[in-house]
Amino acid sequence: MNDTKEVATRESNAVQQAKEQERTIRPAVDIFEDDTGITVHADMPGVSKDRLNIQTDSDSLSIVGDINIPMPENMDAVYADVRSNRYQRSFSLSRELDGDNIEASLKDGVLTLRIPKHEEHKPRKIEVRTD
Amino acid sequence: MFGNLGNFDNSLFDEFRRMQRDIDQLFGATSWPSSIRAVARGSYPQVNIGSNPDQVDVYLFTAGVDPETMDISIQQNLLTVAGERKLVTEEGANYYRKERYDGSFRRVVTLPDDVDPDKVDASYRDGILHIAIQRREAAKPRQIEIK
């Protein structure tokens, strides 16, 4: 009897987690590449520096940020475009990108990430010899 | 070859619709009809509005906009916020994604009738413009004595 209960609780926890994941906001991003690396701009209004979590490993980049709005007491939501407190988005990185040296800055709710390329992958101009 | 595409409508999309309805109910969207000045969901900037008996709070998710350039005005119970977000396009770079809104915007919010247009406070932090509008004293519930 107890066992059955346990399973049921665990299942509902899993469902709960899945629901929370679905409710995250996918921040709008601009991504561009130049000779030395890739730059990402992401709109994450309401996220302060201490509530932003950027994780990278060799082949992926994940951005998670929590919105922190000080709300007055007994507030009723009248209208809400934004219906989650969490931004989340992840990207896969390719091998020529240097995931260990990503630079990040946050200003007015816009996150800027600079992902440099490994030195040996920076394009070299090939001169054509004319004899 | 693809079968009847209409069949998709029964399972997956019903589920989405049900979810949307649940969310709407959770936030009371069904009890508040949408304003005639409302814009499509997802338009820039996104807006959240909350209220309590003392004040109405409007939050505009205006990331990357210089607050000095925003024009906020209130006429009776109509709150208008207009501004422009200018994104710098990097010359000579290859763009893969351009999802962020670029250009001017304007949003008009209809507030309850009892707000006091003289008591408005606006602040900007982390890309969110927060406008708090006090409600009139007279509008607050009050005890009536029987003589």
Chai-1 contact restraints between the chains, C-beta under 6 A:
chainA,res_idxA,chainB,res_idxB,connection_type,confidence,min_distance_angstrom,max_distance_angstrom,comment,restraint_id
A,A28,B,E99,contact,1.0,0.0,6.0,A-B,restraint_1
A,A28,B,R100,contact,1.0,0.0,6.0,A-B,restraint_2
A,V29,B,R97,contact,1.0,0.0,6.0,A-B,restraint_3
A,V29,B,E99,contact,1.0,0.0,6.0,A-B,restraint_4
A,D30,B,K98,contact,1.0,0.0,6.0,A-B,restraint_5
A,D30,B,R100,contact,1.0,0.0,6.0,A-B,restraint_6
A,I31,B,Y96,contact,1.0,0.0,6.0,A-B,restraint_7
A,I31,B,R97,contact,1.0,0.0,6.0,A-B,restraint_8
A,F32,B,E90,contact,1.0,0.0,6.0,A-B,restraint_9
A,F32,B,A93,contact,1.0,0.0,6.0,A-B,restraint_10
A,F32,B,Y95,contact,1.0,0.0,6.0,A-B,restraint_11
A,E33,B,N94,contact,1.0,0.0,6.0,A-B,restraint_12
A,D34,B,A93,contact,1.0,0.0,6.0,A-B,restraint_13
A,D43,B,A63,contact,1.0,0.0,6.0,A-B,restraint_14
A,D43,B,R100,contact,1.0,0.0,6.0,A-B,restraint_15
A,P45,B,F61,contact,1.0,0.0,6.0,A-B,restraint_16
A,P45,B,A63,contact,1.0,0.0,6.0,A-B,restraint_17
A,P45,B,G127,contact,1.0,0.0,6.0,A-B,restraint_18
A,P45,B,I128,contact,1.0,0.0,6.0,A-B,restraint_19
A,G46,B,D126,contact,1.0,0.0,6.0,A-B,restraint_20
A,G46,B,I128,contact,1.0,0.0,6.0,A-B,restraint_21
A,S48,B,D126,contact,1.0,0.0,6.0,A-B,restraint_22
A,N74,B,N52,contact,1.0,0.0,6.0,A-B,restraint_23
A,M75,B,G50,contact,1.0,0.0,6.0,A-B,restraint_24
A,M75,B,N52,contact,1.0,0.0,6.0,A-B,restraint_25
A,D76,B,S51,contact,1.0,0.0,6.0,A-B,restraint_26
A,A77,B,F27,contact,1.0,0.0,6.0,A-B,restraint_27
A,A77,B,G50,contact,1.0,0.0,6.0,A-B,restraint_28
A,V78,B,I49,contact,1.0,0.0,6.0,A-B,restraint_29
A,V78,B,S51,contact,1.0,0.0,6.0,A-B,restraint_30
A,Y79,B,I49,contact,1.0,0.0,6.0,A-B,restraint_31
A,A80,B,F27,contact,1.0,0.0,6.0,A-B,restraint_32
A,A80,B,N48,contact,1.0,0.0,6.0,A-B,restraint_33
A,D81,B,Q46,contact,1.0,0.0,6.0,A-B,restraint_34
A,D81,B,V47,contact,1.0,0.0,6.0,A-B,restraint_35
A,V82,B,Q46,contact,1.0,0.0,6.0,A-B,restraint_36
A,V82,B,N48,contact,1.0,0.0,6.0,A-B,restraint_37
A,D108,B,G64,contact,1.0,0.0,6.0,A-B,restraint_38
A,D108,B,G127,contact,1.0,0.0,6.0,A-B,restraint_39
A,G109,B,A63,contact,1.0,0.0,6.0,A-B,restraint_40
A,G109,B,D126,contact,1.0,0.0,6.0,A-B,restraint_41
A,G109,B,G127,contact,1.0,0.0,6.0,A-B,restraint_42
A,V110,B,A63,contact,1.0,0.0,6.0,A-B,restraint_43
A,V110,B,G64,contact,1.0,0.0,6.0,A-B,restraint_44
